[in-house]
Structure formats: C-alpha cells, structure tokens
Amino acid sequence: MNNEQSELVTLDNNLKLQLVSIPGGKTALFAVGFHAGSMYEKGFGSGSNDGISHFLEHMFFKGTPTKTAKQVNEAFTRLGADLNAFTSYDHTVYYAKVPTRNLRHAAEIWKDLLVNDVLNPEEFKAEKQVILQEIQLYADMPEFDTNYTVRQKQFSGTALEHNILGTPESVGAITLNMMTDYITQYYSLDNAVVTLVGGFDLEGEKQYLTSIFNEAISEPRPHPIFPPRVTPEKSSKNSISYSSKKLDKPLTYVALSWATPGINSSDFYPLLLLNTFIGNSRTSLLYREITSKGIASVCRFGFEALFDISISGIFFISPPKETKNVFHKVMDLLVHVHDLEITPQTVNDLKEETLGSYTSEIEDPTNYGIDLLQKYIKFRHPLSVADFLENISKVSVEDIQTVKNKCFENLNLTMYATGSIPSDWDPQFPKNGPW
C-alpha cells in the first residue's frame, strides 16, 4: 500500500470525504460514520432514549421514499455488497464492501439512504422486538454482561453508564417521534464522515462523490460533536469497588476497569505498543504468566479512548479452582507495572510485532477503511498507512513509560465477577497498589 493516494475533502455542506485509493485493488469499502452513539443519549430506564443509537442502526436500511427495506437490501445484494453496521459509545458506523466496478451504483444507494431515509411504522415495530431479543441474548452471555456491568458500576449516573443496546424498559418505551427527533439532531451530512478505501481512481471518484453529495443543507444545525464530558473524580488511595453475582456457569468471569485521563493522537501510538506488551498478544506479560500456563482461557488488557477520558481494563475467564491464582497474578501486574523494565530492544520488538499485525489487518479494505474512519472521528484528522508507520517508528522508551504511568497511576478501580465464583474467594487487594 505504499503507492496509495489519499485526500480529505470537506464539501460545502460540511460533509467530510476521506478517500484512499489503493492501486490494483479489486474491491472498495464505502463507510459512513456519524458522531452519534450511546454517550449522546439522555436519561436512563423507562421514558429515556437509552439504546436509541443502536435501535436507529437497525432501522437505517429499512427504506427510503422510493425503496422498501427489501428493495434496499436486494439492491446491495445484486452489487455483491458485504453490508454491516455497528454502534459504539461515541459513534455509529455503516459500511459496505463492493467490487470496484459497482462502487458508483453503491454510492447512489448510500446517498438515497443518507438523505432520504424514512421510518416505516411496521418496520419500527418489528425491529423493536428483534432488539429486545438481542438484549436478552447478550444478557445471557457472561463475557458481555461482565464487561458492561463493571463499566455501568464505575460510571453510574454519567454518559458512560448507557448500555449501547439499551434496556428492555428503555427500548420498549422508544417511540417513532423520539427516533425522528434523534435523527433530526444527529443524522445529517454535516455531522457525518464518509470514508472510501480501495481500488478506484482518486480524482474521478472525488469528483463523482462531490457531485452527488454536495447538496446544500436547508437548515444547518449545531451538533454536539463532542459527547457529554465524563471526567472522573480524582481517585484516592484504596479507591476500590468490588461486587459479584453468582450464576450457574462452569467458569468464572472477572472484569477490572479504571478511568484514566484522555489521550491525544500522539499518545495513541505508544499505547498500542503498551497494549501489545501487557496483554494483547502471544508475547505479552498476561499471556506468558497466565494464558500460556492454562490457568485462564482468556486474560487480556485493553484501553478505549473517549475524548477527555480513556478506559483501561483487564478481563479474564478461568476455571473456579484457578480464579484466586489468576486474580493474584493480575494484582501483581498492577502493583509492579511501574517497575517493569522497558528497554530499547523491547520497544523495537513491540514495533515489529505491532506493525506486522497492523499491516496484515489493513490488507482488507474493510478493516483499513473502518480503522481510518474511527481514528478520524476520535482525533479529527486523516491517517494514512504512511502516517501510521511513521508515528510508530518515532515511539521511544520514554513515550511508552509516560503512557504507562498515565494508565496505571492512582487507579479508581472497579471490579465485578460473575459465573461460578469460588465460595471461599474474598478478593484481597494489595495495600501497596496504585489506588
């Protein structure tokens, strides 16, 4: 992809077009992201619009004034499109990968959906039942329930408490008028980013997309581009919360979560390396000390950047007889992480591993396009492969040490366990930990 061409175009209506042409590519990804996710929702429980971002994701392909939901899906299918969507805390993304020869036909369907999407009452009613079933499905999945519950407990009463799926009570109470109001506020071209990645002529497609999308906005509206702030209170020593719920399951599921200061794009690259170092690869500390020894089937560290806050966490799944052992090893990592030696050789190894993983993933236009779109939404500037490679190459030992301190200092720690919890397990947190 060294010969790729990229350009960011802002149209008169403030729609952002992020274009990346990859010579020789036979497919292309068309993705659109809105600054709209669960962090933008208001209220909790019955009568709120909790879950409306995800609900609208389901409704997006349900028709236009000229096409029914069936016709929309048939049109994409005839183009050979691989169609999907997802909702996050701070954005919602819709995308389709198509053969390059069908790109303009797909763009025309997208234009119709973006500008003329309609809410059909019958489709609305039917899809609500689908979502209620989905909520129940995920509630019965301990891994999903554990990670959601620990975050809900940590950020109770803030924008991050929202369940992306919503609750049965809140989704059941969402009306067509509520969804129309939400669309009016968030779903317009001036609150969207369109990303196109794949084998196409950059100049030709730029001109074509500009011609079909550059329609004036009849009534420009201010949009809350940044969601409500969720700045955690300064944590103090022994700021620890633990809760649990026993379930008739064969395994134990444990999630630990803590809030850290928000990151900017320069922090992002050393954090990727830190993620690889601590718990997101087969060379990581958690893998070497826990997973590879067979005492836990899953044990991972991760972080999520959300504007002025980042969320770090560790999640593990273990047989009940090993739960205490895994917990102690995780605590040992948290206590001694500041003392872990990160040498220049370690940094070079991490760069090689991270770049190899990234290069493999972005060979697929879908992965590459979504990665570009999400980074643009979070950091407000485009990122090419060349940019990524250059930024990773510049990371130093000191950079990783700085973000390590940011992620593991003064932790306001929340822990939640479910599944088959050992009856004699009373988690004891070391007194000399970073909390």
C-alpha positions as CSV (number, residue, x, y, z in Angstrom):
1,M,0.0,0.0,0.0
2,N,3.0,2.3,-0.3
3,N,1.6,3.7,-3.5
4,E,-1.7,4.7,-2.1
5,Q,-3.1,8.1,-2.7
6,S,-5.3,9.8,-0.1
7,E,-7.2,13.0,0.3
8,L,-9.6,14.6,2.8
9,V,-12.3,16.8,1.2
10,T,-14.8,19.0,3.1
11,L,-17.8,19.7,0.9
12,D,-19.9,23.0,1.0
13,N,-22.4,21.2,3.3
14,N,-19.6,20.3,5.7
15,L,-19.7,16.6,4.8
16,K,-16.2,15.1,5.2
17,L,-15.0,12.8,2.4
18,Q,-12.0,10.7,3.3
19,L,-10.6,9.0,0.2
20,V,-7.8,6.4,0.0
21,S,-7.0,4.9,-3.5
22,I,-5.1,1.6,-3.5
23,P,-3.6,0.8,-6.9
24,G,-4.6,-2.7,-8.1
25,G,-7.4,-3.1,-5.6
26,K,-10.5,-5.0,-6.9
27,T,-12.8,-4.0,-4.1
28,A,-13.7,-0.8,-2.3
29,L,-15.2,0.0,1.1
30,F,-17.8,2.7,1.4
31,A,-18.3,3.6,5.1
32,V,-20.2,6.5,6.8
33,G,-19.8,7.4,10.4
34,F,-22.0,9.7,12.5
35,H,-21.0,11.5,15.7
36,A,-23.8,9.7,17.4
37,G,-23.6,6.9,20.0
38,S,-24.8,5.9,23.4
39,M,-22.8,8.7,25.1
40,Y,-25.2,11.2,23.4
41,E,-28.3,9.6,24.8
42,K,-30.3,11.1,27.7
43,G,-31.8,9.6,30.8
44,F,-31.9,6.1,32.0
45,G,-34.6,3.4,32.1
46,S,-38.2,3.7,31.1
47,G,-39.0,7.0,29.3
48,S,-35.4,7.7,28.3
49,N,-33.9,7.2,24.9
50,D,-31.3,4.8,26.3
51,G,-30.4,2.5,23.4
52,I,-31.8,4.7,20.6
53,S,-28.4,4.9,18.8
54,H,-28.3,1.2,18.4
55,F,-32.0,1.0,17.6
56,L,-31.5,3.5,14.8
57,E,-28.6,1.4,13.5
58,H,-31.1,-1.4,12.9
59,M,-33.6,1.0,11.2
60,F,-31.1,2.6,8.9
61,F,-31.5,0.2,6.0
62,K,-35.3,0.0,6.3
63,G,-36.2,2.0,3.3
64,T,-36.4,5.4,1.5
65,P,-39.3,7.2,-0.1
66,T,-38.6,5.3,-3.3
67,K,-37.3,1.9,-2.0
68,T,-38.7,-0.6,0.6
69,A,-36.3,-2.3,3.0
70,K,-36.5,-5.4,0.8
71,Q,-35.5,-3.4,-2.3
72,V,-32.6,-1.7,-0.5
73,N,-31.2,-5.0,0.6
74,E,-31.8,-6.6,-2.8
75,A,-30.0,-3.6,-4.5
76,F,-27.0,-4.0,-2.3
77,T,-27.0,-7.8,-2.8
78,R,-27.1,-7.5,-6.6
79,L,-24.0,-5.4,-6.3
80,G,-22.2,-8.1,-4.4
81,A,-22.0,-5.9,-1.3
82,D,-20.9,-7.1,2.1
83,L,-23.1,-4.9,4.3
84,N,-22.9,-4.2,8.0
85,A,-23.0,-1.6,10.8
86,F,-22.1,-1.1,14.5
87,T,-22.8,1.3,17.3
88,S,-20.2,2.5,19.9
89,Y,-20.2,5.0,22.8
90,D,-19.2,7.9,20.6
91,H,-20.1,7.0,17.0
92,T,-22.2,4.8,14.8
93,V,-20.8,3.4,11.5
94,Y,-22.5,1.9,8.4
95,Y,-20.4,0.2,5.7
96,A,-20.4,-2.0,2.6
97,K,-17.5,-3.5,0.7
98,V,-18.3,-3.9,-3.1
99,P,-16.5,-4.8,-6.3
100,T,-14.9,-1.6,-7.6
101,R,-16.9,-1.7,-10.8
102,N,-20.1,-1.3,-8.7
103,L,-18.8,1.5,-6.5
104,R,-20.8,4.3,-8.1
105,H,-24.1,2.3,-8.0
106,A,-23.5,1.6,-4.3
107,A,-22.7,5.3,-3.7
108,E,-26.1,6.2,-5.2
109,I,-27.9,3.9,-2.8
110,W,-26.0,5.3,0.1
111,K,-26.8,8.8,-1.0
112,D,-30.5,7.9,-1.0
113,L,-30.3,6.4,2.5
114,L,-28.3,9.3,3.9
115,V,-30.5,12.0,2.6
116,N,-33.9,10.3,2.3
117,D,-34.0,7.6,4.9
118,V,-37.6,7.1,6.3
119,L,-39.1,5.4,9.3
120,N,-41.7,2.8,8.5
121,P,-44.0,2.2,11.5
122,E,-44.4,-1.5,10.8
123,E,-40.6,-2.0,10.4
124,F,-40.1,0.1,13.5
125,K,-42.5,-2.2,15.5
126,A,-40.9,-5.4,14.2
127,E,-37.3,-4.3,14.7
128,K,-38.1,-3.3,18.3
129,Q,-38.9,-6.9,19.0
130,V,-35.6,-8.0,17.4
131,I,-33.6,-5.6,19.6
132,L,-35.5,-6.8,22.8
133,Q,-34.5,-10.4,21.9
134,E,-30.9,-9.2,21.2
135,I,-30.8,-7.6,24.7
136,Q,-31.8,-10.8,26.3
137,L,-29.3,-12.8,24.2
138,Y,-26.4,-10.6,25.3
139,A,-27.6,-10.6,28.9
140,D,-27.3,-14.4,28.8
141,M,-23.6,-14.1,27.7
142,P,-21.4,-13.8,30.8
143,E,-18.5,-12.1,29.0
144,F,-20.7,-9.4,27.6
145,D,-22.6,-8.9,30.8
146,T,-19.4,-8.8,32.9
147,N,-17.7,-6.1,30.8
148,Y,-20.9,-4.0,30.6
149,T,-21.7,-4.3,34.3
150,V,-18.3,-3.2,35.5
151,R,-18.5,-0.1,33.4
152,Q,-22.0,0.7,34.4
153,K,-21.0,0.5,38.1
154,Q,-17.9,2.5,37.5
155,F,-19.6,5.3,35.7
156,S,-23.0,5.3,37.3
157,G,-25.0,8.4,36.5
158,T,-22.7,9.6,33.7
159,A,-22.9,9.3,29.9
160,L,-20.8,6.1,30.0
161,E,-23.4,4.3,32.1
162,H,-25.6,3.8,29.0
163,N,-25.9,0.3,27.7
164,I,-25.3,0.5,24.0
165,L,-28.2,-1.9,23.5
166,G,-30.4,-0.1,25.9
167,T,-32.6,-1.9,28.5
168,P,-35.9,-3.7,27.9
169,E,-37.7,-0.8,29.6
170,S,-36.0,2.0,27.7
171,V,-36.2,0.3,24.2
172,G,-39.8,-0.7,24.9
173,A,-40.6,3.0,25.5
174,I,-38.9,4.4,22.4
175,T,-41.4,5.9,20.0
176,L,-41.2,7.0,16.4
177,N,-41.3,10.6,17.4
178,M,-38.3,10.1,19.7
179,M,-36.3,8.5,16.9
180,T,-37.3,11.2,14.5
181,D,-36.1,13.8,17.0
182,Y,-32.8,11.9,17.4
183,I,-32.3,11.7,13.6
184,T,-33.0,15.5,13.3
185,Q,-30.4,16.3,15.8
186,Y,-27.6,13.9,14.7
187,Y,-28.2,12.4,11.3
188,S,-27.3,15.0,8.8
189,L,-24.4,15.3,6.3
190,D,-22.7,18.0,8.3
191,N,-22.4,15.5,11.2
192,A,-21.0,12.7,9.2
193,V,-17.7,11.4,7.7
194,V,-17.7,9.3,4.6
195,T,-14.6,7.1,4.1
196,L,-13.8,5.4,0.7
197,V,-10.9,2.9,0.6
198,G,-9.9,0.6,-2.2
199,G,-9.1,0.2,-5.9
200,F,-10.5,3.3,-7.6
201,D,-9.3,6.4,-9.3
202,L,-9.0,9.1,-6.6
203,E,-9.7,12.2,-8.7
204,G,-12.6,10.6,-10.6
205,E,-14.4,9.3,-7.5
206,K,-13.7,12.5,-5.7
207,Q,-15.5,14.5,-8.4
208,Y,-18.3,12.0,-8.6
209,L,-19.0,11.8,-4.9
210,T,-18.8,15.6,-4.7
211,S,-21.4,15.9,-7.4
212,I,-23.9,13.6,-5.7
213,F,-23.3,14.6,-2.0
214,N,-22.7,18.3,-2.2
215,E,-26.3,19.3,-1.7
216,A,-27.0,22.4,0.4
217,I,-28.3,21.8,3.9
218,S,-31.7,23.5,4.1
219,E,-31.3,24.4,7.7
220,P,-27.8,24.0,9.2
221,R,-27.9,22.8,12.8
222,P,-25.3,22.9,15.5
223,H,-24.3,19.4,16.6
224,P,-22.7,18.4,19.8
225,I,-19.6,16.9,18.1
226,F,-18.1,16.0,21.5
227,P,-20.4,14.0,23.7
228,P,-21.0,14.9,27.4
229,R,-17.8,15.1,29.3
230,V,-17.1,12.2,31.7
231,T,-14.2,13.4,33.7
232,P,-13.6,11.0,36.6
233,E,-13.1,12.4,40.1
234,K,-9.5,12.3,41.3
235,S,-9.0,8.9,42.8
236,S,-7.6,8.4,46.2
237,K,-5.8,5.6,47.9
238,N,-7.9,2.5,48.4
239,S,-10.4,3.6,45.8
240,I,-11.7,0.2,45.1
241,S,-15.2,-1.2,44.5
242,Y,-16.0,-4.9,44.2
243,S,-19.3,-6.7,43.5
244,S,-20.3,-10.1,42.2
245,K,-23.2,-12.2,41.0
246,K,-23.2,-15.9,41.1
247,L,-24.5,-17.8,38.1
248,D,-24.9,-21.4,37.2
249,K,-22.0,-21.4,34.8
250,P,-18.9,-23.7,34.6
251,L,-16.4,-20.7,34.6
252,T,-15.6,-17.6,36.5
253,Y,-15.7,-14.2,34.6
254,V,-13.9,-11.2,36.1
255,A,-13.5,-7.7,34.8
256,L,-11.5,-4.8,36.3
257,S,-11.9,-1.3,35.0
258,W,-10.4,2.1,35.7
259,A,-10.6,5.5,34.2
260,T,-7.5,7.4,33.1
261,P,-7.0,10.9,31.5
262,G,-8.0,11.2,27.9
263,I,-5.4,10.6,25.2
264,N,-4.5,12.6,22.2
265,S,-3.3,11.2,18.9
266,S,0.4,11.3,20.0
267,D,-0.4,9.1,23.0
268,F,-2.2,6.6,20.8
269,Y,0.9,5.0,19.3
270,P,2.8,4.3,22.4
271,L,-0.4,2.9,23.9
272,L,-0.7,0.5,21.0
273,L,2.8,-0.8,21.9
274,L,1.9,-0.9,25.6
275,N,-1.2,-2.9,24.8
276,T,0.9,-5.4,22.9
277,F,3.4,-5.5,25.8
278,I,1.0,-6.1,28.6
279,G,-1.9,-8.2,27.4
280,N,-2.9,-8.3,23.7
281,S,-0.5,-10.7,22.1
282,R,1.2,-14.0,22.5
283,T,4.3,-12.3,23.7
284,S,2.5,-10.2,26.3
285,L,3.0,-10.4,30.1
286,L,-0.5,-11.6,30.7
287,Y,-0.2,-14.3,28.1
288,R,3.2,-15.5,29.3
289,E,2.2,-15.5,33.0
290,I,-1.4,-16.7,32.8
291,T,-2.9,-17.8,29.5
292,S,0.0,-19.8,28.2
293,K,0.1,-21.7,31.5
294,G,-3.5,-22.9,31.1
295,I,-4.9,-21.3,34.2
296,A,-7.2,-19.0,32.3
297,S,-8.7,-19.4,28.8
298,V,-8.8,-15.6,28.4
299,C,-6.8,-12.8,30.0
300,R,-6.4,-9.5,28.3
301,F,-5.6,-5.9,28.8
302,G,-7.2,-3.1,26.7
303,F,-7.9,0.6,26.6
304,E,-10.5,2.7,24.8
305,A,-10.1,6.4,24.0
306,L,-13.2,8.5,24.5
307,F,-12.2,12.2,24.1
308,D,-11.3,13.6,27.6
309,I,-11.3,10.2,29.2
310,S,-9.8,6.8,28.5
311,I,-10.9,3.5,29.9
312,S,-8.4,0.8,30.8
313,G,-9.2,-2.7,31.9
314,I,-8.3,-6.3,32.4
315,F,-10.7,-9.2,31.8
316,F,-10.2,-12.9,32.4
317,I,-12.1,-16.2,32.3
318,S,-10.9,-19.0,34.4
319,P,-12.0,-22.3,35.9
320,P,-13.2,-21.7,39.5
321,K,-10.2,-23.6,41.0
322,E,-7.8,-21.2,39.3
323,T,-9.7,-17.9,39.9
324,K,-7.8,-16.9,43.0
325,N,-4.5,-17.7,41.3
326,V,-5.3,-15.6,38.3
327,F,-6.5,-12.8,40.4
328,H,-3.3,-12.7,42.4
329,K,-1.2,-12.7,39.2
330,V,-3.3,-9.8,37.8
331,M,-2.9,-7.8,41.0
332,D,0.8,-8.5,40.9
333,L,1.0,-7.0,37.5
334,L,-1.0,-3.9,38.5
335,V,1.2,-3.3,41.6
336,H,4.6,-3.8,39.8
337,V,3.8,-2.4,36.4
338,H,5.8,0.8,37.1
339,D,8.9,-1.3,37.8
340,L,8.7,-3.3,34.6
341,E,11.7,-2.7,32.5
342,I,11.1,-1.5,29.0
343,T,14.4,-1.5,27.1
344,P,15.2,-0.2,23.6
345,Q,15.2,-3.8,22.4
346,T,11.8,-4.4,23.9
347,V,10.5,-1.3,22.1
348,N,11.9,-2.5,18.8
349,D,10.3,-5.9,19.2
350,L,7.0,-4.3,20.1
351,K,7.2,-2.1,17.0
352,E,7.9,-5.0,14.7
353,E,5.0,-7.0,16.2
354,T,2.5,-4.1,16.1
355,L,3.4,-3.1,12.6
356,G,3.1,-6.7,11.4
357,S,-0.3,-7.1,12.9
358,Y,-1.5,-3.8,11.5
359,T,-0.2,-4.5,8.0
360,S,-1.9,-7.8,7.9
361,E,-5.2,-6.4,9.0
362,I,-5.3,-3.4,6.6
363,E,-4.8,-5.6,3.6
364,D,-8.6,-5.9,3.7
365,P,-10.2,-2.6,2.6
366,T,-12.9,-3.2,5.2
367,N,-10.5,-3.3,8.2
368,Y,-8.5,-0.4,6.8
369,G,-11.5,1.8,6.0
370,I,-13.1,1.3,9.4
371,D,-9.8,1.9,11.1
372,L,-9.3,5.2,9.2
373,L,-12.9,6.3,9.9
374,Q,-12.7,5.6,13.7
375,K,-9.4,7.4,14.0
376,Y,-10.7,10.4,12.2
377,I,-13.8,10.6,14.4
378,K,-11.6,10.4,17.5
379,F,-8.7,12.6,16.5
380,R,-10.2,14.8,13.8
381,H,-7.5,14.3,11.2
382,P,-6.9,11.6,8.5
383,L,-4.4,8.9,9.0
384,S,-2.7,7.1,6.1
385,V,-0.6,3.9,6.3
386,A,2.5,6.0,5.8
387,D,1.4,8.2,8.8
388,F,0.8,5.2,10.9
389,L,4.2,3.7,10.1
390,E,6.0,7.0,10.7
391,N,4.3,7.6,14.1
392,I,5.0,4.1,15.3
393,S,8.7,4.4,14.3
394,K,9.0,7.5,16.4
395,V,7.9,6.0,19.6
396,S,10.6,5.9,22.3
397,V,11.1,4.2,25.6
398,E,10.2,7.4,27.3
399,D,6.9,7.7,25.4
400,I,5.8,4.3,26.5
401,Q,6.9,5.0,30.1
402,T,4.8,8.2,30.0
403,V,1.6,6.5,28.8
404,K,2.2,3.6,31.1
405,N,2.2,5.9,34.1
406,K,-0.9,7.6,32.7
407,C,-2.7,4.2,32.5
408,F,-1.5,2.8,35.8
409,E,-1.3,5.7,38.3
410,N,-3.9,6.4,41.1
411,L,-6.4,3.8,39.8
412,N,-10.0,4.3,40.8
413,L,-10.6,0.6,40.4
414,T,-13.9,-1.2,39.9
415,M,-14.1,-4.9,39.8
416,Y,-17.0,-7.2,39.0
417,A,-17.2,-11.0,38.9
418,T,-19.9,-13.4,37.8
419,G,-20.4,-17.1,36.8
420,S,-19.2,-19.8,39.1
421,I,-17.4,-17.8,41.8
422,P,-15.4,-19.8,44.3
423,S,-17.2,-19.8,47.7
424,D,-14.0,-19.2,49.6
425,W,-12.8,-16.4,47.4
426,D,-12.7,-13.0,49.1
427,P,-10.6,-10.8,46.8
428,Q,-7.9,-9.0,48.8
429,F,-6.3,-6.0,47.1
430,P,-2.7,-5.3,47.9
431,K,-2.3,-2.3,50.2
432,N,0.6,-1.0,48.2
433,G,-1.2,-0.9,44.9
434,P,-1.7,2.2,42.7
435,W,-5.1,3.0,44.1
